Amino acid sequence: MMDDNFKIAAENLKKAIPLMLKNQVPTTPANYALWYTYVDQAIPELNQEIDRIIADFGLCPPAQSKLLYRNYVADRANMDITNVRESIEVLANEISSTMCDTITNTSQFSSMIDRSLLSLQRVDTPNVAIEDVMKIVRQLVDESKDIRCSTQHLNDQLTIASREIIRLKEQLAEVQKDVLFDSLSSLYNRRSFDEDLKTLCSAKQPLSLILLDIDHFKTYNDEYGHLFGDTIIKGIAKRLHMSCREGITAYRFGGEEFVFIVPNKSLRIARQFAETTRRNIEKMCIKDKRTDTSVGNITASFGVAEWQDEETPESLINRADRLLYEAKQLGRNRVMPL
């Protein structure tokens, strides 16, 4: 049975590694685990997700790989995040100390029972008074109460530890999530965007880039406050996420700027998508909770660029950014190129 399992594992690795190379997947332990699971076909939903992503992008971008690993493969309890690990170490030390105390008390209680039993063995002898017997019994009762308190304290500590571990696991999931996602908008973050774009350009995968910036965002912050500005970002991010389809992915680029990666689509189609998104943003109304009034006329400007052969990610971003600047100069709330 062990030989059979080893053969299956070896065959899966032989299949997984070429697939990873073909799909531009870095050879990290997490990616090995992800693609081993894929070729093993142990999780059908994972295979469906990977097949869909490859159909959309032509490969599996890093951010998608990390998200798939986290959702389908990763054992969150074993992830090594520094701040959570330190908390667990403190927790373990506390439990260890309590257990040592309990073990010491238990050992002392055991020794006391042995001594008491020896004393009780002499009860049948004529010279042992009933007062001596009662003294031994009272000592056993007192020591039993002490050891019960000690073990109860350990049980209480273990219960507290169990609750704390659950909290730490939830915190760990949030920390891991922040590696991929922007905390305010809940979209993929700049780091995810940089990794995905670099991978796609290196693989020479056809794509277009849409860069957008919220118009007059500073005015909203100055007039309504930064919390209202955050609400605008969240509202627009939700619209952007809902508009994604066929592999189109939204990221928060930074501040009030967002970006779409549009895989396997021409400039014309990407521009049409940007125009539809512009109109959806234009229809938005955001409620100001301080005054309970709705604020409309929120708009955004767009720059769209199609990747060219041998172009670097930086060059593609710069071209989209220049077009975005042109849209601003021409009056905002428009998509460039025309």
Secondary structure as a PSIPRED ss2 file (coil, helix, strand):
# PSIPRED VFORMAT (PSIPRED V4.0)

   1 M C   1.000  0.000  0.000
   2 M H   0.000  1.000  0.000
   3 D H   0.000  1.000  0.000
   4 D H   0.000  1.000  0.000
   5 N H   0.000  1.000  0.000
   6 F H   0.000  1.000  0.000
   7 K H   0.000  1.000  0.000
   8 I H   0.000  1.000  0.000
   9 A H   0.000  1.000  0.000
  10 A H   0.000  1.000  0.000
  11 E H   0.000  1.000  0.000
  12 N H   0.000  1.000  0.000
  13 L H   0.000  1.000  0.000
  14 K H   0.000  1.000  0.000
  15 K H   0.000  1.000  0.000
  16 A H   0.000  1.000  0.000
  17 I H   0.000  1.000  0.000
  18 P H   0.000  1.000  0.000
  19 L H   0.000  1.000  0.000
  20 M H   0.000  1.000  0.000
  21 L H   0.000  1.000  0.000
  22 K H   0.000  1.000  0.000
  23 N C   1.000  0.000  0.000
  24 Q C   1.000  0.000  0.000
  25 V C   1.000  0.000  0.000
  26 P C   1.000  0.000  0.000
  27 T C   1.000  0.000  0.000
  28 T C   1.000  0.000  0.000
  29 P H   0.000  1.000  0.000
  30 A H   0.000  1.000  0.000
  31 N H   0.000  1.000  0.000
  32 Y H   0.000  1.000  0.000
  33 A H   0.000  1.000  0.000
  34 L H   0.000  1.000  0.000
  35 W H   0.000  1.000  0.000
  36 Y H   0.000  1.000  0.000
  37 T H   0.000  1.000  0.000
  38 Y H   0.000  1.000  0.000
  39 V H   0.000  1.000  0.000
  40 D H   0.000  1.000  0.000
  41 Q C   1.000  0.000  0.000
  42 A C   1.000  0.000  0.000
  43 I C   1.000  0.000  0.000
  44 P H   0.000  1.000  0.000
  45 E H   0.000  1.000  0.000
  46 L H   0.000  1.000  0.000
  47 N H   0.000  1.000  0.000
  48 Q H   0.000  1.000  0.000
  49 E H   0.000  1.000  0.000
  50 I H   0.000  1.000  0.000
  51 D H   0.000  1.000  0.000
  52 R H   0.000  1.000  0.000
  53 I H   0.000  1.000  0.000
  54 I H   0.000  1.000  0.000
  55 A H   0.000  1.000  0.000
  56 D H   0.000  1.000  0.000
  57 F H   0.000  1.000  0.000
  58 G C   1.000  0.000  0.000
  59 L C   1.000  0.000  0.000
  60 C C   1.000  0.000  0.000
  61 P C   1.000  0.000  0.000
  62 P H   0.000  1.000  0.000
  63 A H   0.000  1.000  0.000
  64 Q H   0.000  1.000  0.000
  65 S H   0.000  1.000  0.000
  66 K H   0.000  1.000  0.000
  67 L H   0.000  1.000  0.000
  68 L H   0.000  1.000  0.000
  69 Y H   0.000  1.000  0.000
  70 R H   0.000  1.000  0.000
  71 N H   0.000  1.000  0.000
  72 Y H   0.000  1.000  0.000
  73 V H   0.000  1.000  0.000
  74 A C   1.000  0.000  0.000
  75 D C   1.000  0.000  0.000
  76 R H   0.000  1.000  0.000
  77 A H   0.000  1.000  0.000
  78 N H   0.000  1.000  0.000
  79 M C   1.000  0.000  0.000
  80 D C   1.000  0.000  0.000
  81 I C   1.000  0.000  0.000
  82 T H   0.000  1.000  0.000
  83 N H   0.000  1.000  0.000
  84 V H   0.000  1.000  0.000
  85 R H   0.000  1.000  0.000
  86 E H   0.000  1.000  0.000
  87 S H   0.000  1.000  0.000
  88 I H   0.000  1.000  0.000
  89 E H   0.000  1.000  0.000
  90 V H   0.000  1.000  0.000
  91 L H   0.000  1.000  0.000
  92 A H   0.000  1.000  0.000
  93 N H   0.000  1.000  0.000
  94 E H   0.000  1.000  0.000
  95 I H   0.000  1.000  0.000
  96 S H   0.000  1.000  0.000
  97 S H   0.000  1.000  0.000
  98 T H   0.000  1.000  0.000
  99 M H   0.000  1.000  0.000
 100 C H   0.000  1.000  0.000
 101 D H   0.000  1.000  0.000
 102 T H   0.000  1.000  0.000
 103 I H   0.000  1.000  0.000
 104 T H   0.000  1.000  0.000
 105 N H   0.000  1.000  0.000
 106 T H   0.000  1.000  0.000
 107 S H   0.000  1.000  0.000
 108 Q H   0.000  1.000  0.000
 109 F H   0.000  1.000  0.000
 110 S H   0.000  1.000  0.000
 111 S H   0.000  1.000  0.000
 112 M H   0.000  1.000  0.000
 113 I H   0.000  1.000  0.000
 114 D H   0.000  1.000  0.000
 115 R H   0.000  1.000  0.000
 116 S H   0.000  1.000  0.000
 117 L H   0.000  1.000  0.000
 118 L H   0.000  1.000  0.000
 119 S H   0.000  1.000  0.000
 120 L H   0.000  1.000  0.000
 121 Q C   1.000  0.000  0.000
 122 R C   1.000  0.000  0.000
 123 V C   1.000  0.000  0.000
 124 D C   1.000  0.000  0.000
 125 T C   1.000  0.000  0.000
 126 P C   1.000  0.000  0.000
 127 N C   1.000  0.000  0.000
 128 V C   1.000  0.000  0.000
 129 A C   1.000  0.000  0.000
 130 I H   0.000  1.000  0.000
 131 E H   0.000  1.000  0.000
 132 D H   0.000  1.000  0.000
 133 V H   0.000  1.000  0.000
 134 M H   0.000  1.000  0.000
 135 K H   0.000  1.000  0.000
 136 I H   0.000  1.000  0.000
 137 V H   0.000  1.000  0.000
 138 R H   0.000  1.000  0.000
 139 Q H   0.000  1.000  0.000
 140 L H   0.000  1.000  0.000
 141 V H   0.000  1.000  0.000
 142 D H   0.000  1.000  0.000
 143 E H   0.000  1.000  0.000
 144 S H   0.000  1.000  0.000
 145 K H   0.000  1.000  0.000
 146 D H   0.000  1.000  0.000
 147 I H   0.000  1.000  0.000
 148 R H   0.000  1.000  0.000
 149 C H   0.000  1.000  0.000
 150 S H   0.000  1.000  0.000
 151 T H   0.000  1.000  0.000
 152 Q H   0.000  1.000  0.000
 153 H H   0.000  1.000  0.000
 154 L H   0.000  1.000  0.000
 155 N H   0.000  1.000  0.000
 156 D H   0.000  1.000  0.000
 157 Q H   0.000  1.000  0.000
 158 L H   0.000  1.000  0.000
 159 T H   0.000  1.000  0.000
 160 I H   0.000  1.000  0.000
 161 A H   0.000  1.000  0.000
 162 S H   0.000  1.000  0.000
 163 R H   0.000  1.000  0.000
 164 E H   0.000  1.000  0.000
 165 I H   0.000  1.000  0.000
 166 I H   0.000  1.000  0.000
 167 R H   0.000  1.000  0.000
 168 L H   0.000  1.000  0.000
 169 K H   0.000  1.000  0.000
 170 E H   0.000  1.000  0.000
 171 Q H   0.000  1.000  0.000
 172 L H   0.000  1.000  0.000
 173 A H   0.000  1.000  0.000
 174 E H   0.000  1.000  0.000
 175 V H   0.000  1.000  0.000
 176 Q H   0.000  1.000  0.000
 177 K H   0.000  1.000  0.000
 178 D H   0.000  1.000  0.000
 179 V H   0.000  1.000  0.000
 180 L H   0.000  1.000  0.000
 181 F E   0.000  0.000  1.000
 182 D C   1.000  0.000  0.000
 183 S C   1.000  0.000  0.000
 184 L C   1.000  0.000  0.000
 185 S C   1.000  0.000  0.000
 186 S C   1.000  0.000  0.000
 187 L C   1.000  0.000  0.000
 188 Y E   0.000  0.000  1.000
 189 N C   1.000  0.000  0.000
 190 R H   0.000  1.000  0.000
 191 R H   0.000  1.000  0.000
 192 S H   0.000  1.000  0.000
 193 F H   0.000  1.000  0.000
 194 D H   0.000  1.000  0.000
 195 E H   0.000  1.000  0.000
 196 D H   0.000  1.000  0.000
 197 L H   0.000  1.000  0.000
 198 K H   0.000  1.000  0.000
 199 T H   0.000  1.000  0.000
 200 L H   0.000  1.000  0.000
 201 C H   0.000  1.000  0.000
 202 S H   0.000  1.000  0.000
 203 A C   1.000  0.000  0.000
 204 K C   1.000  0.000  0.000
 205 Q C   1.000  0.000  0.000
 206 P C   1.000  0.000  0.000
 207 L E   0.000  0.000  1.000
 208 S E   0.000  0.000  1.000
 209 L E   0.000  0.000  1.000
 210 I E   0.000  0.000  1.000
 211 L E   0.000  0.000  1.000
 212 L E   0.000  0.000  1.000
 213 D E   0.000  0.000  1.000
 214 I E   0.000  0.000  1.000
 215 D C   1.000  0.000  0.000
 216 H C   1.000  0.000  0.000
 217 F H   0.000  1.000  0.000
 218 K H   0.000  1.000  0.000
 219 T H   0.000  1.000  0.000
 220 Y H   0.000  1.000  0.000
 221 N H   0.000  1.000  0.000
 222 D H   0.000  1.000  0.000
 223 E H   0.000  1.000  0.000
 224 Y H   0.000  1.000  0.000
 225 G C   1.000  0.000  0.000
 226 H H   0.000  1.000  0.000
 227 L H   0.000  1.000  0.000
 228 F H   0.000  1.000  0.000
 229 G H   0.000  1.000  0.000
 230 D H   0.000  1.000  0.000
 231 T H   0.000  1.000  0.000
 232 I H   0.000  1.000  0.000
 233 I H   0.000  1.000  0.000
 234 K H   0.000  1.000  0.000
 235 G H   0.000  1.000  0.000
 236 I H   0.000  1.000  0.000
 237 A H   0.000  1.000  0.000
 238 K H   0.000  1.000  0.000
 239 R H   0.000  1.000  0.000
 240 L H   0.000  1.000  0.000
 241 H H   0.000  1.000  0.000
 242 M H   0.000  1.000  0.000
 243 S H   0.000  1.000  0.000
 244 C C   1.000  0.000  0.000
 245 R C   1.000  0.000  0.000
 246 E C   1.000  0.000  0.000
 247 G C   1.000  0.000  0.000
 248 I C   1.000  0.000  0.000
 249 T E   0.000  0.000  1.000
 250 A E   0.000  0.000  1.000
 251 Y E   0.000  0.000  1.000
 252 R E   0.000  0.000  1.000
 253 F E   0.000  0.000  1.000
 254 G E   0.000  0.000  1.000
 255 G C   1.000  0.000  0.000
 256 E C   1.000  0.000  0.000
 257 E E   0.000  0.000  1.000
 258 F E   0.000  0.000  1.000
 259 V E   0.000  0.000  1.000
 260 F E   0.000  0.000  1.000
 261 I E   0.000  0.000  1.000
 262 V E   0.000  0.000  1.000
 263 P E   0.000  0.000  1.000
 264 N C   1.000  0.000  0.000
 265 K C   1.000  0.000  0.000
 266 S C   1.000  0.000  0.000
 267 L H   0.000  1.000  0.000
 268 R H   0.000  1.000  0.000
 269 I H   0.000  1.000  0.000
 270 A H   0.000  1.000  0.000
 271 R H   0.000  1.000  0.000
 272 Q H   0.000  1.000  0.000
 273 F H   0.000  1.000  0.000
 274 A H   0.000  1.000  0.000
 275 E H   0.000  1.000  0.000
 276 T H   0.000  1.000  0.000
 277 T H   0.000  1.000  0.000
 278 R H   0.000  1.000  0.000
 279 R H   0.000  1.000  0.000
 280 N H   0.000  1.000  0.000
 281 I H   0.000  1.000  0.000
 282 E H   0.000  1.000  0.000
 283 K C   1.000  0.000  0.000
 284 M C   1.000  0.000  0.000
 285 C C   1.000  0.000  0.000
 286 I E   0.000  0.000  1.000
 287 K E   0.000  0.000  1.000
 288 D E   0.000  0.000  1.000
 289 K C   1.000  0.000  0.000
 290 R C   1.000  0.000  0.000
 291 T C   1.000  0.000  0.000
 292 D C   1.000  0.000  0.000
 293 T E   0.000  0.000  1.000
 294 S E   0.000  0.000  1.000
 295 V E   0.000  0.000  1.000
 296 G C   1.000  0.000  0.000
 297 N C   1.000  0.000  0.000
 298 I C   1.000  0.000  0.000
 299 T C   1.000  0.000  0.000
 300 A E   0.000  0.000  1.000
 301 S E   0.000  0.000  1.000
 302 F E   0.000  0.000  1.000
 303 G E   0.000  0.000  1.000
 304 V E   0.000  0.000  1.000
 305 A E   0.000  0.000  1.000
 306 E E   0.000  0.000  1.000
 307 W C   1.000  0.000  0.000
 308 Q C   1.000  0.000  0.000
 309 D C   1.000  0.000  0.000
 310 E C   1.000  0.000  0.000
 311 E C   1.000  0.000  0.000
 312 T C   1.000  0.000  0.000
 313 P H   0.000  1.000  0.000
 314 E H   0.000  1.000  0.000
 315 S H   0.000  1.000  0.000
 316 L H   0.000  1.000  0.000
 317 I H   0.000  1.000  0.000
 318 N H   0.000  1.000  0.000
 319 R H   0.000  1.000  0.000
 320 A H   0.000  1.000  0.000
 321 D H   0.000  1.000  0.000
 322 R H   0.000  1.000  0.000
 323 L H   0.000  1.000  0.000
 324 L H   0.000  1.000  0.000
 325 Y H   0.000  1.000  0.000
 326 E H   0.000  1.000  0.000
 327 A H   0.000  1.000  0.000
 328 K H   0.000  1.000  0.000
 329 Q H   0.000  1.000  0.000
 330 L C   1.000  0.000  0.000
 331 G C   1.000  0.000  0.000
 332 R C   1.000  0.000  0.000
 333 N C   1.000  0.000  0.000
 334 R C   1.000  0.000  0.000
 335 V E   0.000  0.000  1.000
 336 M E   0.000  0.000  1.000
 337 P C   1.000  0.000  0.000
 338 L C   1.000  0.000  0.000
